[in-house]
Amino acid sequence: MRSKPFVILFLSTLLSFFLTINLNAQIPNSGTYTYKYCDEEYNKCLGNCKIKIEGDKIWIYAPANLSGTKEGDLFESGTLFKHASGKWIIIHAEAEKKAKTIGGGEGPPWIDFNMKQFWTF
């Protein structure tokens, strides 16, 4: 029979492993997902949007009630890239890989795979 310290160590190691996987999210498998559409200007999520991922390519479709855009219209697309900040950004050109700022109207939009949120300005 194993001692309690061994069981506690094993469980804490297992928990640490799963937390590490969750914090270091990778691009999800190719498919279509529903994410929160979040606006950095208002610092809140405004609705749900459809997101399609194929490898490192992404397409984001507009949510309902987005001013000037019809629900389901293509809103954003590009290539996913893990920025030096640790956030996944959506880029359209190689130069954006070195962006000093993310979002906020000055840098590329970003996506949080753990929280299932797409952030734009």
SVG drawing of the C-alpha trace seen along z (x, -y; Angstrom):
<svg xmlns="http://www.w3.org/2000/svg" viewBox="-29 -52 38 54">
<polyline fill="none" stroke="black" stroke-width="0.4" points="0.0,0.0 1.3,-3.4 1.8,-6.1 -0.3,-9.3 2.7,-11.6 3.2,-9.6 -0.5,-9.9 -0.5,-13.6 2.6,-14.1 1.2,-12.1 -2.1,-14.0 -0.4,-17.4 1.9,-16.4 -1.1,-15.3 -3.0,-18.5 0.1,-20.6 0.4,-18.7 -3.2,-19.5 -2.9,-23.1 0.2,-23.5 -1.6,-22.0 -4.5,-24.4 -2.3,-27.5 -0.2,-26.7 -3.2,-26.2 -2.4,-25.3 -4.4,-25.8 -7.5,-23.7 -8.1,-20.9 -9.5,-22.0 -13.2,-22.6 -15.9,-25.2 -16.4,-26.6 -18.5,-29.1 -16.4,-31.8 -17.3,-35.0 -16.9,-38.1 -15.1,-40.6 -14.4,-44.3 -11.3,-45.8 -12.7,-49.3 -15.6,-48.3 -13.5,-45.6 -16.4,-43.1 -17.8,-40.4 -20.7,-41.4 -22.0,-38.1 -21.1,-34.9 -19.4,-34.4 -18.6,-31.4 -14.9,-30.6 -13.5,-28.2 -10.0,-26.9 -8.0,-24.9 -4.4,-24.3 -3.0,-27.7 -5.6,-29.6 -8.7,-31.2 -11.9,-32.8 -14.2,-34.8 -17.8,-35.4 -19.7,-38.4 -22.0,-38.0 -25.6,-39.3 -26.1,-43.0 -22.7,-44.2 -23.0,-47.7 -22.5,-47.8 -22.1,-44.1 -24.6,-41.4 -24.6,-38.3 -22.6,-35.5 -20.6,-37.8 -16.8,-37.2 -15.5,-39.7 -11.8,-38.7 -9.4,-36.1 -5.7,-35.4 -3.0,-33.2 -2.6,-32.3 0.7,-33.1 1.8,-32.8 3.2,-36.3 6.1,-36.9 3.6,-38.0 2.2,-34.4 -1.1,-35.4 -2.3,-34.0 -2.7,-36.8 -4.2,-36.9 -1.7,-38.2 -2.0,-39.2 1.7,-39.9 5.0,-38.6 5.8,-42.0 2.9,-41.7 4.7,-38.8 6.9,-41.5 4.1,-43.8 4.9,-45.6 1.2,-46.0 -1.6,-43.6 -5.2,-44.8 -6.2,-48.2 -6.7,-49.5 -2.9,-49.5 -2.0,-45.8 -3.4,-42.6 -6.5,-41.1 -6.0,-38.1 -7.8,-35.0 -7.9,-33.2 -8.3,-29.4 -8.8,-28.6 -11.6,-31.1 -13.0,-30.7 -12.8,-34.5 -11.9,-36.5 -10.7,-40.1 -10.7,-43.0 -10.9,-46.8"/>
</svg>
